[in-house]
Amino acid sequence: AKLYYLRDRRGKSARISENTGVRARKLNDEERDALNAEKARIEAEKVAAAQALAAEKAAQEAAEKKAADEAAKAEEAAAAE
């Protein structure tokens, strides 16, 4: 209470809107939350892209190793004949 009785006020005239910056703080919190959500989304995209790239490289290396093994077996079979 804003000590209305010390200002000789009563009723509606005693009311003072307290300036606490609540509205501005709420808007700033909403902006901050939106910004954090955007950052989290971007980070998730980076992680997903890195995982996809790693999986692609692993698949490519496995295919190269398989091809090399098949070539080695073919050479052994040709040498055995």
C-alpha positions as protocol buffer text, in pm:
chain_id: "A"
residue {
  index: 1
  type: ALA
  ca { x: 0 y: 0 z: 0 }
}
residue {
  index: 2
  type: LYS
  ca { x: 129 y: 341 z: -93 }
}
residue {
  index: 3
  type: LEU
  ca { x: 45 y: 504 z: 244 }
}
residue {
  index: 4
  type: TYR
  ca { x: -262 y: 669 z: 99 }
}
residue {
  index: 5
  type: TYR
  ca { x: -358 y: 791 z: 443 }
}
residue {
  index: 6
  type: LEU
  ca { x: -43 y: 1005 z: 463 }
}
residue {
  index: 7
  type: ARG
  ca { x: -137 y: 1175 z: 136 }
}
residue {
  index: 8
  type: ASP
  ca { x: -488 y: 1256 z: 261 }
}
residue {
  index: 9
  type: ARG
  ca { x: -646 y: 1046 z: -13 }
}
residue {
  index: 10
  type: ARG
  ca { x: -942 y: 811 z: 1 }
}
residue {
  index: 11
  type: GLY
  ca { x: -1107 y: 575 z: -246 }
}
residue {
  index: 12
  type: LYS
  ca { x: -1013 y: 584 z: -616 }
}
residue {
  index: 13
  type: SER
  ca { x: -791 y: 888 z: -577 }
}
residue {
  index: 14
  type: ALA
  ca { x: -576 y: 690 z: -333 }
}
residue {
  index: 15
  type: ARG
  ca { x: -490 y: 435 z: -598 }
}
residue {
  index: 16
  type: ILE
  ca { x: -151 y: 467 z: -760 }
}
residue {
  index: 17
  type: SER
  ca { x: -32 y: 237 z: -1027 }
}
residue {
  index: 18
  type: GLU
  ca { x: 289 y: 96 z: -896 }
}
residue {
  index: 19
  type: ASN
  ca { x: 561 y: 113 z: -1157 }
}
residue {
  index: 20
  type: THR
  ca { x: 744 y: -214 z: -1113 }
}
residue {
  index: 21
  type: GLY
  ca { x: 829 y: -278 z: -1476 }
}
residue {
  index: 22
  type: VAL
  ca { x: 635 y: -603 z: -1468 }
}
residue {
  index: 23
  type: ARG
  ca { x: 500 y: -563 z: -1820 }
}
residue {
  index: 24
  type: ALA
  ca { x: 843 y: -480 z: -1964 }
}
residue {
  index: 25
  type: ARG
  ca { x: 1001 y: -768 z: -1774 }
}
residue {
  index: 26
  type: LYS
  ca { x: 732 y: -1005 z: -1902 }
}
residue {
  index: 27
  type: LEU
  ca { x: 791 y: -891 z: -2261 }
}
residue {
  index: 28
  type: ASN
  ca { x: 1167 y: -928 z: -2217 }
}
residue {
  index: 29
  type: ASP
  ca { x: 1119 y: -1277 z: -2075 }
}
residue {
  index: 30
  type: GLU
  ca { x: 905 y: -1372 z: -2374 }
}
residue {
  index: 31
  type: GLU
  ca { x: 1168 y: -1236 z: -2613 }
}
residue {
  index: 32
  type: ARG
  ca { x: 1443 y: -1417 z: -2425 }
}
residue {
  index: 33
  type: ASP
  ca { x: 1245 y: -1743 z: -2431 }
}
residue {
  index: 34
  type: ALA
  ca { x: 1185 y: -1708 z: -2805 }
}
residue {
  index: 35
  type: LEU
  ca { x: 1554 y: -1639 z: -2864 }
}
residue {
  index: 36
  type: ASN
  ca { x: 1657 y: -1938 z: -2652 }
}
residue {
  index: 37
  type: ALA
  ca { x: 1413 y: -2160 z: -2840 }
}
residue {
  index: 38
  type: GLU
  ca { x: 1560 y: -2042 z: -3171 }
}
residue {
  index: 39
  type: LYS
  ca { x: 1914 y: -2108 z: -3046 }
}
residue {
  index: 40
  type: ALA
  ca { x: 1813 y: -2456 z: -2928 }
}
residue {
  index: 41
  type: ARG
  ca { x: 1653 y: -2530 z: -3266 }
}
residue {
  index: 42
  type: ILE
  ca { x: 1966 y: -2418 z: -3453 }
}
residue {
  index: 43
  type: GLU
  ca { x: 2187 y: -2624 z: -3221 }
}
residue {
  index: 44
  type: ALA
  ca { x: 1964 y: -2929 z: -3273 }
}
residue {
  index: 45
  type: GLU
  ca { x: 1992 y: -2883 z: -3650 }
}
residue {
  index: 46
  type: LYS
  ca { x: 2373 y: -2866 z: -3621 }
}
residue {
  index: 47
  type: VAL
  ca { x: 2382 y: -3184 z: -3412 }
}
residue {
  index: 48
  type: ALA
  ca { x: 2151 y: -3365 z: -3653 }
}
residue {
  index: 49
  type: ALA
  ca { x: 2361 y: -3256 z: -3950 }
}
residue {
  index: 50
  type: ALA
  ca { x: 2681 y: -3370 z: -3777 }
}
residue {
  index: 51
  type: GLN
  ca { x: 2528 y: -3707 z: -3694 }
}
residue {
  index: 52
  type: ALA
  ca { x: 2403 y: -3751 z: -4051 }
}
residue {
  index: 53
  type: LEU
  ca { x: 2748 y: -3663 z: -4187 }
}
residue {
  index: 54
  type: ALA
  ca { x: 2915 y: -3910 z: -3948 }
}
residue {
  index: 55
  type: ALA
  ca { x: 2671 y: -4185 z: -4047 }
}
residue {
  index: 56
  type: GLU
  ca { x: 2729 y: -4110 z: -4415 }
}
residue {
  index: 57
  type: LYS
  ca { x: 3107 y: -4126 z: -4372 }
}
residue {
  index: 58
  type: ALA
  ca { x: 3079 y: -4451 z: -4176 }
}
residue {
  index: 59
  type: ALA
  ca { x: 2862 y: -4605 z: -4447 }
}
residue {
  index: 60
  type: GLN
  ca { x: 3104 y: -4488 z: -4717 }
}
residue {
  index: 61
  type: GLU
  ca { x: 3403 y: -4631 z: -4528 }
}
residue {
  index: 62
  type: ALA
  ca { x: 3220 y: -4960 z: -4475 }
}
residue {
  index: 63
  type: ALA
  ca { x: 3139 y: -4978 z: -4848 }
}
residue {
  index: 64
  type: GLU
  ca { x: 3503 y: -4905 z: -4938 }
}
residue {
  index: 65
  type: LYS
  ca { x: 3626 y: -5170 z: -4694 }
}
residue {
  index: 66
  type: LYS
  ca { x: 3377 y: -5424 z: -4832 }
}
residue {
  index: 67
  type: ALA
  ca { x: 3489 y: -5346 z: -5189 }
}
residue {
  index: 68
  type: ALA
  ca { x: 3854 y: -5381 z: -5087 }
}
residue {
  index: 69
  type: ASP
  ca { x: 3782 y: -5716 z: -4917 }
}
residue {
  index: 70
  type: GLU
  ca { x: 3598 y: -5843 z: -5225 }
}
residue {
  index: 71
  type: ALA
  ca { x: 3885 y: -5732 z: -5448 }
}
residue {
  index: 72
  type: ALA
  ca { x: 4134 y: -5911 z: -5221 }
}
residue {
  index: 73
  type: LYS
  ca { x: 3923 y: -6230 z: -5231 }
}
residue {
  index: 74
  type: ALA
  ca { x: 3903 y: -6207 z: -5609 }
}
residue {
  index: 75
  type: GLU
  ca { x: 4282 y: -6170 z: -5631 }
}
residue {
  index: 76
  type: GLU
  ca { x: 4330 y: -6469 z: -5400 }
}
residue {
  index: 77
  type: ALA
  ca { x: 4089 y: -6676 z: -5609 }
}
residue {
  index: 78
  type: ALA
  ca { x: 4269 y: -6574 z: -5929 }
}
residue {
  index: 79
  type: ALA
  ca { x: 4607 y: -6653 z: -5775 }
}
residue {
  index: 80
  type: ALA
  ca { x: 4483 y: -6992 z: -5652 }
}
residue {
  index: 81
  type: GLU
  ca { x: 4379 y: -7099 z: -6003 }
}
